[in-house]
């Protein structure tokens, strides 16, 4: 059984064990869909959003220096969307109905991640990226700094304080 089939089976089993789960998506931290039991278009968008959510959550965890990112929960009027890291570069996102027992669901989801995560991570590492197709005669892109663009420079509002976020 390949990793995608195994993950599809795991996602369906999670829904059978936890009736409050209305869908689940497994995606890479790059936002690419791996496996899902949602309609394809919803799953593709949710995979990309989960990766963005993970990136923000991971950055927040690093900023407050309270340990690594464990999960992200988005409460909505119709339930929750929870994203868990599932290995080095894999994310599990679960969609639930209202009133879901999030503590029990977390235990189920993490158990599934521990069962299937290493196999999936190994599969993703062993799949080579296709080579980029480039034309050797094509000119390289040149970046023009904003200061060198023609036209008037936009005015800054002196009442707006601008600060850089910490590194």
TIVO-2410 file (N, C-alpha, C; in nm, 3 decimals):
# residues 167
REC num residu      c1      c2      c3 atome chaine
REC   1      X   0.085  -0.117   0.000     N      A
REC   1      X   0.000   0.000   0.000    CA      A
REC   1      X   0.090   0.123   0.000     C      A
REC   2      X   0.065   0.218  -0.094     N      A
REC   2      X   0.148   0.338  -0.097    CA      A
REC   2      X   0.103   0.437   0.011     C      A
REC   3      X   0.184   0.540   0.033     N      A
REC   3      X   0.160   0.634   0.143    CA      A
REC   3      X   0.029   0.709   0.126     C      A
REC   4      X  -0.005   0.749   0.003     N      A
REC   4      X  -0.130   0.823  -0.019    CA      A
REC   4      X  -0.251   0.737   0.013     C      A
REC   5      X  -0.251   0.611  -0.028     N      A
REC   5      X  -0.361   0.521   0.001    CA      A
REC   5      X  -0.372   0.497   0.151     C      A
REC   6      X  -0.257   0.478   0.215     N      A
REC   6      X  -0.256   0.457   0.359    CA      A
REC   6      X  -0.314   0.579   0.431     C      A
REC   7      X  -0.277   0.700   0.388     N      A
REC   7      X  -0.327   0.820   0.453    CA      A
REC   7      X  -0.476   0.839   0.428     C      A
REC   8      X  -0.523   0.807   0.308     N      A
REC   8      X  -0.666   0.813   0.281    CA      A
REC   8      X  -0.744   0.720   0.371     C      A
REC   9      X  -0.691   0.601   0.393     N      A
REC   9      X  -0.754   0.504   0.483    CA      A
REC   9      X  -0.754   0.558   0.626     C      A
REC  10      X  -0.643   0.617   0.669     N      A
REC  10      X  -0.634   0.673   0.804    CA      A
REC  10      X  -0.733   0.788   0.823     C      A
REC  11      X  -0.746   0.875   0.723     N      A
REC  11      X  -0.839   0.988   0.733    CA      A
REC  11      X  -0.984   0.939   0.743     C      A
REC  12      X  -1.018   0.838   0.663     N      A
REC  12      X  -1.153   0.782   0.669    CA      A
REC  12      X  -1.179   0.715   0.804     C      A
REC  13      X  -1.078   0.647   0.857     N      A
REC  13      X  -1.093   0.581   0.987    CA      A
REC  13      X  -1.111   0.685   1.098     C      A
REC  14      X  -1.042   0.797   1.088     N      A
REC  14      X  -1.059   0.904   1.187    CA      A
REC  14      X  -1.202   0.955   1.186     C      A
REC  15      X  -1.259   0.971   1.068     N      A
REC  15      X  -1.399   1.018   1.059    CA      A
REC  15      X  -1.495   0.915   1.115     C      A
REC  16      X  -1.466   0.785   1.096     N      A
REC  16      X  -1.554   0.682   1.151    CA      A
REC  16      X  -1.548   0.681   1.304     C      A
REC  17      X  -1.429   0.697   1.360     N      A
REC  17      X  -1.413   0.695   1.506    CA      A
REC  17      X  -1.465   0.822   1.572     C      A
REC  18      X  -1.454   0.934   1.504     N      A
REC  18      X  -1.493   1.063   1.559    CA      A
REC  18      X  -1.601   1.123   1.470     C      A
REC  19      X  -1.729   1.101   1.502     N      A
REC  19      X  -1.836   1.149   1.414    CA      A
REC  19      X  -1.844   1.302   1.402     C      A
REC  20      X  -1.784   1.375   1.496     N      A
REC  20      X  -1.786   1.521   1.485    CA      A
REC  20      X  -1.689   1.573   1.380     C      A
REC  21      X  -1.599   1.488   1.331     N      A
REC  21      X  -1.506   1.527   1.225    CA      A
REC  21      X  -1.582   1.525   1.093     C      A
REC  22      X  -1.586   1.641   1.026     N      A
REC  22      X  -1.658   1.650   0.899    CA      A
REC  22      X  -1.564   1.642   0.779     C      A
REC  23      X  -1.433   1.648   0.804     N      A
REC  23      X  -1.337   1.636   0.696    CA      A
REC  23      X  -1.195   1.648   0.748     C      A
REC  24      X  -1.101   1.601   0.669     N      A
REC  24      X  -0.960   1.610   0.708    CA      A
REC  24      X  -0.875   1.620   0.582     C      A
REC  25      X  -0.765   1.691   0.596     N      A
REC  25      X  -0.672   1.713   0.485    CA      A
REC  25      X  -0.531   1.689   0.536     C      A
REC  26      X  -0.453   1.621   0.457     N      A
REC  26      X  -0.311   1.604   0.484    CA      A
REC  26      X  -0.237   1.680   0.377     C      A
REC  27      X  -0.148   1.770   0.419     N      A
REC  27      X  -0.078   1.856   0.324    CA      A
REC  27      X   0.066   1.873   0.366     C      A
REC  28      X   0.148   1.915   0.273     N      A
REC  28      X   0.285   1.949   0.305    CA      A
REC  28      X   0.291   2.090   0.359     C      A
REC  29      X   0.399   2.123   0.427     N      A
REC  29      X   0.416   2.260   0.476    CA      A
REC  29      X   0.436   2.357   0.360     C      A
REC  30      X   0.454   2.304   0.239     N      A
REC  30      X   0.462   2.387   0.119    CA      A
REC  30      X   0.324   2.419   0.063     C      A
REC  31      X   0.218   2.365   0.124     N      A
REC  31      X   0.082   2.394   0.081    CA      A
REC  31      X   0.027   2.299  -0.023     C      A
REC  32      X   0.104   2.198  -0.060     N      A
REC  32      X   0.055   2.103  -0.161    CA      A
REC  32      X  -0.025   1.991  -0.095     C      A
REC  33      X  -0.136   1.957  -0.156     N      A
REC  33      X  -0.226   1.854  -0.105    CA      A
REC  33      X  -0.163   1.716  -0.119     C      A
REC  34      X  -0.172   1.635  -0.013     N      A
REC  34      X  -0.122   1.498  -0.016    CA      A
REC  34      X  -0.238   1.401  -0.021     C      A
REC  35      X  -0.333   1.417   0.073     N      A
REC  35      X  -0.448   1.328   0.079    CA      A
REC  35      X  -0.562   1.402   0.147     C      A
REC  36      X  -0.685   1.363   0.115     N      A
REC  36      X  -0.799   1.434   0.171    CA      A
REC  36      X  -0.924   1.349   0.162     C      A
REC  37      X  -1.022   1.381   0.246     N      A
REC  37      X  -1.154   1.324   0.229    CA      A
REC  37      X  -1.257   1.437   0.215     C      A
REC  38      X  -1.211   1.550   0.165     N      A
REC  38      X  -1.297   1.664   0.131    CA      A
REC  38      X  -1.307   1.673  -0.021     C      A
REC  39      X  -1.405   1.748  -0.075     N      A
REC  39      X  -1.405   1.771  -0.220    CA      A
REC  39      X  -1.273   1.832  -0.265     C      A
REC  40      X  -1.226   1.796  -0.382     N      A
REC  40      X  -1.092   1.832  -0.429    CA      A
REC  40      X  -1.064   1.981  -0.423     C      A
REC  41      X  -1.156   2.065  -0.470     N      A
REC  41      X  -1.128   2.209  -0.470    CA      A
REC  41      X  -1.115   2.262  -0.328     C      A
REC  42      X  -1.203   2.222  -0.238     N      A
REC  42      X  -1.193   2.266  -0.098    CA      A
REC  42      X  -1.063   2.216  -0.037     C      A
REC  43      X  -1.026   2.094  -0.064     N      A
REC  43      X  -0.905   2.035  -0.007    CA      A
REC  43      X  -0.780   2.108  -0.055     C      A
REC  44      X  -0.776   2.146  -0.181     N      A
REC  44      X  -0.660   2.218  -0.234    CA      A
REC  44      X  -0.643   2.352  -0.165     C      A
REC  45      X  -0.753   2.425  -0.151     N      A
REC  45      X  -0.746   2.555  -0.083    CA      A
REC  45      X  -0.712   2.538   0.065     C      A
REC  46      X  -0.771   2.440   0.129     N      A
REC  46      X  -0.745   2.418   0.271    CA      A
REC  46      X  -0.600   2.376   0.294     C      A
REC  47      X  -0.542   2.300   0.204     N      A
REC  47      X  -0.400   2.261   0.216    CA      A
REC  47      X  -0.311   2.385   0.213     C      A
REC  48      X  -0.338   2.476   0.121     N      A
REC  48      X  -0.259   2.599   0.111    CA      A
REC  48      X  -0.279   2.686   0.235     C      A
REC  49      X  -0.402   2.699   0.282     N      A
REC  49      X  -0.429   2.779   0.401    CA      A
REC  49      X  -0.367   2.718   0.526     C      A
REC  50      X  -0.366   2.586   0.535     N      A
REC  50      X  -0.305   2.518   0.650    CA      A
REC  50      X  -0.155   2.547   0.654     C      A
REC  51      X  -0.091   2.548   0.539     N      A
REC  51      X   0.052   2.577   0.534    CA      A
REC  51      X   0.079   2.722   0.578     C      A
REC  52      X  -0.004   2.814   0.532     N      A
REC  52      X   0.012   2.953   0.574    CA      A
REC  52      X  -0.013   2.968   0.723     C      A
REC  53      X  -0.116   2.900   0.773     N      A
REC  53      X  -0.149   2.903   0.916    CA      A
REC  53      X  -0.033   2.846   0.998     C      A
REC  54      X   0.025   2.737   0.950     N      A
REC  54      X   0.139   2.677   1.018    CA      A
REC  54      X   0.257   2.773   1.020     C      A
REC  55      X   0.283   2.839   0.909     N      A
REC  55      X   0.393   2.934   0.903    CA      A
REC  55      X   0.377   3.047   1.004     C      A
REC  56      X   0.256   3.102   1.013     N      A
REC  56      X   0.230   3.209   1.109    CA      A
REC  56      X   0.241   3.155   1.252     C      A
REC  57      X   0.181   3.039   1.278     N      A
REC  57      X   0.186   2.981   1.412    CA      A
REC  57      X   0.328   2.947   1.454     C      A
REC  58      X   0.404   2.894   1.362     N      A
REC  58      X   0.543   2.860   1.390    CA      A
REC  58      X   0.624   2.985   1.423     C      A
REC  59      X   0.600   3.091   1.347     N      A
REC  59      X   0.669   3.218   1.371    CA      A
REC  59      X   0.627   3.279   1.505     C      A
REC  60      X   0.499   3.270   1.538     N      A
REC  60      X   0.452   3.321   1.667    CA      A
REC  60      X   0.516   3.245   1.782     C      A
REC  61      X   0.523   3.114   1.770     N      A
REC  61      X   0.585   3.032   1.874    CA      A
REC  61      X   0.731   3.069   1.891     C      A
REC  62      X   0.801   3.093   1.782     N      A
REC  62      X   0.942   3.130   1.789    CA      A
REC  62      X   0.957   3.270   1.851     C      A
REC  63      X   0.865   3.360   1.820     N      A
REC  63      X   0.873   3.496   1.870    CA      A
REC  63      X   0.855   3.502   2.021     C      A
REC  64      X   0.760   3.426   2.074     N      A
REC  64      X   0.735   3.430   2.219    CA      A
REC  64      X   0.826   3.334   2.296     C      A
REC  65      X   0.903   3.254   2.224     N      A
REC  65      X   1.002   3.163   2.284    CA      A
REC  65      X   0.942   3.073   2.392     C      A
REC  66      X   0.830   3.010   2.357     N      A
REC  66      X   0.766   2.918   2.451    CA      A
REC  66      X   0.760   2.776   2.397     C      A
REC  67      X   0.855   2.741   2.315     N      A
REC  67      X   0.861   2.606   2.262    CA      A
REC  67      X   0.808   2.597   2.121     C      A
REC  68      X   0.813   2.477   2.064     N      A
REC  68      X   0.771   2.459   1.924    CA      A
REC  68      X   0.619   2.464   1.908     C      A
REC  69      X   0.578   2.490   1.785     N      A
REC  69      X   0.436   2.494   1.748    CA      A
REC  69      X   0.375   2.355   1.763     C      A
REC  70      X   0.257   2.345   1.829     N      A
REC  70      X   0.191   2.216   1.847    CA      A
REC  70      X   0.062   2.205   1.769     C      A
REC  71      X  -0.017   2.311   1.767     N      A
REC  71      X  -0.143   2.307   1.693    CA      A
REC  71      X  -0.198   2.447   1.679     C      A
REC  72      X  -0.289   2.461   1.584     N      A
REC  72      X  -0.360   2.587   1.565    CA      A
REC  72      X  -0.508   2.554   1.557     C      A
REC  73      X  -0.589   2.627   1.633     N      A
REC  73      X  -0.733   2.603   1.634    CA      A
REC  73      X  -0.804   2.730   1.591     C      A
REC  74      X  -0.889   2.719   1.489     N      A
REC  74      X  -0.972   2.830   1.444    CA      A
REC  74      X  -1.116   2.793   1.477     C      A
REC  75      X  -1.176   2.868   1.570     N      A
REC  75      X  -1.316   2.845   1.606    CA      A
REC  75      X  -1.404   2.927   1.512     C      A
REC  76      X  -1.506   2.863   1.457     N      A
REC  76      X  -1.601   2.932   1.369    CA      A
REC  76      X  -1.741   2.914   1.425     C      A
REC  77      X  -1.837   2.978   1.363     N      A
REC  77      X  -1.976   2.964   1.406    CA      A
REC  77      X  -2.027   2.822   1.383     C      A
REC  78      X  -1.966   2.750   1.290     N      A
REC  78      X  -2.014   2.616   1.255    CA      A
REC  78      X  -1.917   2.505   1.294     C      A
REC  79      X  -1.821   2.534   1.384     N      A
REC  79      X  -1.728   2.429   1.426    CA      A
REC  79      X  -1.587   2.481   1.442     C      A
REC  80      X  -1.490   2.396   1.415     N      A
REC  80      X  -1.349   2.430   1.430    CA      A
REC  80      X  -1.268   2.376   1.313     C      A
REC  81      X  -1.154   2.440   1.290     N      A
REC  81      X  -1.054   2.390   1.196    CA      A
REC  81      X  -0.923   2.383   1.274     C      A
REC  82      X  -0.867   2.264   1.287     N      A
REC  82      X  -0.748   2.243   1.368    CA      A
REC  82      X  -0.636   2.192   1.278     C      A
REC  83      X  -0.517   2.252   1.292     N      A
REC  83      X  -0.401   2.209   1.216    CA      A
REC  83      X  -0.294   2.159   1.312     C      A
REC  84      X  -0.245   2.038   1.286     N      A
REC  84      X  -0.140   1.975   1.366    CA      A
REC  84      X  -0.020   1.947   1.277     C      A
REC  85      X   0.103   1.969   1.326     N      A
REC  85      X   0.218   1.920   1.251    CA      A
REC  85      X   0.218   1.767   1.254     C      A
REC  86      X   0.248   1.704   1.143     N      A
REC  86      X   0.243   1.558   1.133    CA      A
REC  86      X   0.373   1.504   1.078     C      A
REC  87      X   0.482   1.546   1.134     N      A
REC  87      X   0.612   1.505   1.082    CA      A
REC  87      X   0.689   1.627   1.038     C      A
REC  88      X   0.805   1.606   0.982     N      A
REC  88      X   0.893   1.717   0.947    CA      A
REC  88      X   0.831   1.820   0.855     C      A
REC  89      X   0.763   1.780   0.751     N      A
REC  89      X   0.707   1.875   0.655    CA      A
REC  89      X   0.565   1.838   0.613     C      A
REC  90      X   0.490   1.781   0.707     N      A
REC  90      X   0.353   1.737   0.680    CA      A
REC  90      X   0.260   1.797   0.784     C      A
REC  91      X   0.139   1.837   0.741     N      A
REC  91      X   0.038   1.894   0.830    CA      A
REC  91      X  -0.092   1.816   0.819     C      A
REC  92      X  -0.157   1.794   0.932     N      A
REC  92      X  -0.290   1.735   0.935    CA      A
REC  92      X  -0.387   1.844   0.976     C      A
REC  93      X  -0.488   1.870   0.893     N      A
REC  93      X  -0.591   1.968   0.924    CA      A
REC  93      X  -0.724   1.896   0.932     C      A
REC  94      X  -0.794   1.919   1.045     N      A
REC  94      X  -0.920   1.851   1.072    CA      A
REC  94      X  -1.030   1.955   1.083     C      A
REC  95      X  -1.143   1.932   1.017     N      A
REC  95      X  -1.260   2.020   1.023    CA      A
REC  95      X  -1.364   1.949   1.109     C      A
REC  96      X  -1.418   2.020   1.210     N      A
REC  96      X  -1.514   1.957   1.301    CA      A
REC  96      X  -1.645   2.034   1.304     C      A
REC  97      X  -1.748   1.965   1.351     N      A
REC  97      X  -1.878   2.025   1.376    CA      A
REC  97      X  -1.873   2.096   1.511     C      A
REC  98      X  -1.974   2.179   1.541     N      A
REC  98      X  -1.975   2.246   1.671    CA      A
REC  98      X  -1.986   2.144   1.784     C      A
REC  99      X  -1.930   2.178   1.898     N      A
REC  99      X  -1.940   2.092   2.015    CA      A
REC  99      X  -1.843   1.976   2.017     C      A
REC 100      X  -1.743   1.976   1.931     N      A
REC 100      X  -1.646   1.867   1.925    CA      A
REC 100      X  -1.560   1.867   2.051     C      A
REC 101      X  -1.528   1.748   2.099     N      A
REC 101      X  -1.437   1.733   2.212    CA      A
REC 101      X  -1.295   1.745   2.158     C      A
REC 102      X  -1.239   1.865   2.168     N      A
REC 102      X  -1.109   1.892   2.107    CA      A
REC 102      X  -0.995   1.820   2.176     C      A
REC 103      X  -1.008   1.793   2.304     N      A
REC 103      X  -0.902   1.721   2.376    CA      A
REC 103      X  -0.895   1.576   2.326     C      A
REC 104      X  -1.010   1.509   2.319     N      A
REC 104      X  -1.013   1.371   2.270    CA      A
REC 104      X  -0.973   1.365   2.122     C      A
REC 105      X  -1.017   1.463   2.045     N      A
REC 105      X  -0.982   1.467   1.903    CA      A
REC 105      X  -0.831   1.485   1.886     C      A
REC 106      X  -0.771   1.567   1.970     N      A
REC 106      X  -0.626   1.588   1.963    CA      A
REC 106      X  -0.553   1.456   1.987     C      A
REC 107      X  -0.597   1.379   2.086     N      A
REC 107      X  -0.534   1.249   2.113    CA      A
REC 107      X  -0.546   1.155   1.994     C      A
REC 108      X  -0.666   1.150   1.933     N      A
REC 108      X  -0.687   1.065   1.815    CA      A
REC 108      X  -0.599   1.110   1.698     C      A
REC 109      X  -0.597   1.240   1.675     N      A
REC 109      X  -0.520   1.293   1.561    CA      A
REC 109      X  -0.371   1.268   1.581     C      A
REC 110      X  -0.322   1.292   1.701     N      A
REC 110      X  -0.179   1.270   1.725    CA      A
REC 110      X  -0.142   1.123   1.718     C      A
REC 111      X  -0.233   1.035   1.760     N      A
REC 111      X  -0.208   0.891   1.746    CA      A
REC 111      X  -0.199   0.854   1.598     C      A
REC 112      X  -0.288   0.910   1.517     N      A
REC 112      X  -0.283   0.884   1.373    CA      A
REC 112      X  -0.153   0.937   1.313     C      A
REC 113      X  -0.112   1.055   1.356     N      A
REC 113      X   0.013   1.114   1.307    CA      A
REC 113      X   0.132   1.026   1.343     C      A
REC 114      X   0.134   0.975   1.466     N      A
REC 114      X   0.247   0.890   1.508    CA      A
REC 114      X   0.249   0.758   1.431     C      A
REC 115      X   0.130   0.705   1.396     N      A
REC 115      X   0.125   0.581   1.319    CA      A
REC 115      X   0.173   0.601   1.176     C      A
REC 116      X   0.125   0.706   1.113     N      A
REC 116      X   0.146   0.721   0.970    CA      A
REC 116      X   0.251   0.825   0.932     C      A
REC 117      X   0.285   0.915   1.023     N      A
REC 117      X   0.377   1.024   0.993    CA      A
REC 117      X   0.512   0.981   0.939     C      A
REC 118      X   0.582   0.886   1.005     N      A
REC 118      X   0.715   0.847   0.956    CA      A
REC 118      X   0.712   0.789   0.814     C      A
REC 119      X   0.611   0.710   0.784     N      A
REC 119      X   0.600   0.652   0.650    CA      A
REC 119      X   0.579   0.762   0.546     C      A
REC 120      X   0.492   0.854   0.579     N      A
REC 120      X   0.462   0.962   0.487    CA      A
REC 120      X   0.583   1.054   0.468     C      A
REC 121      X   0.652   1.086   0.576     N      A
REC 121      X   0.770   1.171   0.566    CA      A
REC 121      X   0.878   1.104   0.482     C      A
REC 122      X   0.896   0.973   0.499     N      A
REC 122      X   0.995   0.900   0.420    CA      A
REC 122      X   0.956   0.903   0.272     C      A
REC 123      X   0.828   0.889   0.245     N      A
REC 123      X   0.779   0.891   0.106    CA      A
REC 123      X   0.804   1.029   0.044     C      A
REC 124      X   0.778   1.136   0.118     N      A
REC 124      X   0.798   1.271   0.064    CA      A
REC 124      X   0.946   1.300   0.041     C      A
REC 125      X   1.034   1.247   0.127     N      A
REC 125      X   1.178   1.269   0.109    CA      A
REC 125      X   1.230   1.192  -0.012     C      A
REC 126      X   1.173   1.075  -0.039     N      A
REC 126      X   1.226   0.993  -0.147    CA      A
REC 126      X   1.173   1.034  -0.284     C      A
REC 127      X   1.071   1.119  -0.288     N      A
REC 127      X   1.016   1.163  -0.416    CA      A
REC 127      X   1.097   1.281  -0.465     C      A
REC 128      X   1.174   1.264  -0.574     N      A
REC 128      X   1.257   1.375  -0.622    CA      A
REC 128      X   1.173   1.484  -0.686     C      A
REC 129      X   1.219   1.606  -0.674     N      A
REC 129      X   1.154   1.719  -0.740    CA      A
REC 129      X   1.189   1.712  -0.888     C      A
REC 130      X   1.095   1.741  -0.976     N      A
REC 130      X   1.128   1.741  -1.119    CA      A
REC 130      X   1.224   1.855  -1.149     C      A
REC 131      X   1.315   1.835  -1.246     N      A
REC 131      X   1.409   1.942  -1.278    CA      A
REC 131      X   1.337   2.060  -1.342     C      A
REC 132      X   1.387   2.181  -1.317     N      A
REC 132      X   1.330   2.300  -1.378    CA      A
REC 132      X   1.366   2.303  -1.525     C      A
REC 133      X   1.272   2.339  -1.607     N      A
REC 133      X   1.295   2.351  -1.750    CA      A
REC 133      X   1.328   2.496  -1.779     C      A
REC 134      X   1.450   2.525  -1.815     N      A
REC 134      X   1.488   2.662  -1.845    CA      A
REC 134      X   1.550   2.668  -1.983     C      A
REC 135      X   1.536   2.779  -2.045     N      A
REC 135      X   1.597   2.805  -2.174    CA      A
REC 135      X   1.730   2.876  -2.146     C      A
REC 136      X   1.840   2.815  -2.185     N      A
REC 136      X   1.970   2.872  -2.157    CA      A
REC 136      X   1.994   3.006  -2.222     C      A
REC 137      X   1.916   3.040  -2.324     N      A
REC 137      X   1.934   3.168  -2.393    CA      A
REC 137      X   1.847   3.278  -2.337     C      A
REC 138      X   1.756   3.246  -2.247     N      A
REC 138      X   1.665   3.347  -2.193    CA      A
REC 138      X   1.741   3.443  -2.102     C      A
REC 139      X   1.709   3.573  -2.107     N      A
REC 139      X   1.778   3.669  -2.021    CA      A
REC 139      X   1.735   3.651  -1.876     C      A
REC 140      X   1.825   3.684  -1.787     N      A
REC 140      X   1.793   3.678  -1.645    CA      A
REC 140      X   1.703   3.796  -1.608     C      A
REC 141      X   1.617   3.775  -1.509     N      A
REC 141      X   1.532   3.883  -1.461    CA      A
REC 141      X   1.618   3.983  -1.384     C      A
REC 142      X   1.583   4.109  -1.398     N      A
REC 142      X   1.656   4.215  -1.329    CA      A
REC 142      X   1.559   4.285  -1.237     C      A
REC 143      X   1.599   4.302  -1.113     N      A
REC 143      X   1.514   4.368  -1.014    CA      A
REC 143      X   1.550   4.516  -1.012     C      A
REC 144      X   1.449   4.601  -1.022     N      A
REC 144      X   1.469   4.745  -1.015    CA      A
REC 144      X   1.432   4.792  -0.876     C      A
REC 145      X   1.525   4.851  -0.803     N      A
REC 145      X   1.492   4.901  -0.670    CA      A
REC 145      X   1.382   5.007  -0.678     C      A
REC 146      X   1.299   5.013  -0.576     N      A
REC 146      X   1.188   5.109  -0.574    CA      A
REC 146      X   1.237   5.252  -0.587     C      A
REC 147      X   1.354   5.284  -0.531     N      A
REC 147      X   1.405   5.421  -0.536    CA      A
REC 147      X   1.437   5.464  -0.678     C      A
REC 148      X   1.457   5.371  -0.768     N      A
REC 148      X   1.494   5.405  -0.906    CA      A
REC 148      X   1.376   5.407  -1.002     C      A
REC 149      X   1.255   5.379  -0.954     N      A
REC 149      X   1.139   5.381  -1.042    CA      A
REC 149      X   1.102   5.525  -1.076     C      A
REC 150      X   1.060   5.550  -1.200     N      A
REC 150      X   1.023   5.686  -1.237    CA      A
REC 150      X   0.892   5.727  -1.171     C      A
REC 151      X   0.873   5.857  -1.162     N      A
REC 151      X   0.748   5.910  -1.108    CA      A
REC 151      X   0.764   5.960  -0.966     C      A
REC 152      X   0.658   6.025  -0.917     N      A
REC 152      X   0.667   6.080  -0.782    CA      A
REC 152      X   0.667   5.970  -0.677     C      A
REC 153      X   0.740   5.994  -0.570     N      A
REC 153      X   0.744   5.897  -0.460    CA      A
REC 153      X   0.621   5.918  -0.374     C      A
REC 154      X   0.562   5.809  -0.323     N      A
REC 154      X   0.444   5.826  -0.238    CA      A
REC 154      X   0.482   5.896  -0.108     C      A
REC 155      X   0.389   5.978  -0.060     N      A
REC 155      X   0.413   6.051   0.064    CA      A
REC 155      X   0.383   5.960   0.182     C      A
REC 156      X   0.463   5.973   0.285     N      A
REC 156      X   0.440   5.897   0.408    CA      A
REC 156      X   0.357   5.981   0.503     C      A
REC 157      X   0.262   5.918   0.567     N      A
REC 157      X   0.182   5.985   0.668    CA      A
REC 157      X   0.267   5.994   0.795     C      A
REC 158      X   0.298   6.115   0.844     N      A
REC 158      X   0.384   6.128   0.961    CA      A
REC 158      X   0.319   6.075   1.089     C      A
REC 159      X   0.189   6.053   1.086     N      A
REC 159      X   0.119   6.005   1.206    CA      A
REC 159      X   0.120   5.854   1.220     C      A
REC 160      X   0.167   5.784   1.119     N      A
REC 160      X   0.173   5.637   1.124    CA      A
REC 160      X   0.315   5.595   1.159     C      A
REC 161      X   0.328   5.527   1.270     N      A
REC 161      X   0.461   5.480   1.311    CA      A
REC 161      X   0.489   5.350   1.238     C      A
REC 162      X   0.608   5.338   1.185     N      A
REC 162      X   0.646   5.217   1.113    CA      A
REC 162      X   0.757   5.148   1.192     C      A
REC 163      X   0.734   5.020   1.220     N      A
REC 163      X   0.834   4.941   1.293    CA      A
REC 163      X   0.853   4.809   1.223     C      A
REC 164      X   0.973   4.760   1.228     N      A
REC 164      X   1.003   4.626   1.174    CA      A
REC 164      X   0.977   4.524   1.283     C      A
REC 165      X   0.922   4.409   1.246     N      A
REC 165      X   0.906   4.302   1.346    CA      A
REC 165      X   1.042   4.246   1.385     C      A
REC 166      X   1.052   4.192   1.507     N      A
REC 166      X   1.181   4.135   1.548    CA      A
REC 166      X   1.216   4.014   1.464     C      A
REC 167      X   1.344   3.988   1.446     N      A
REC 167      X   1.390   3.871   1.367    CA      A
REC 167      X   1.378   3.746   1.445     C      A
***
